[in-house]
């Protein structure tokens, strides 16, 4: 119900989400309950921005510009499992130090193997995105109950 307060023990976080690298500025103000899961936050972002894809796709415009500006530079991809482990927004704040391991992987692609054509860069990034998602899926454990929620 609009204007109603959340149940006792719950909090509402106000987030300002800005899409970087676009003009004019595109942003949304979101109200997120403290018991929202990362999946809930993902769904909220999809709805707020009118997106219909099930994943937040990589933005390749900035990467393409960076590759063109520094053709001698290697590219590094980083993946981690933090958000899948903590489960909710509140747990992310309350779980420091974290009880579960955070898996991190870095991949370095030598400059000579990086495509230069804009279309090829986009295809290459989407292939890397799929590889990174598969790596994360192979390491994600179910959220661990936290003592602060019992």
Helices and strands as residue ranges (DSSP letters): E 12-19, E 26-33, H 38-49, H 60-69, E 75-80, H 82-86, H 89-94, E 104-109, G 111-113, H 118-137, G 147-149
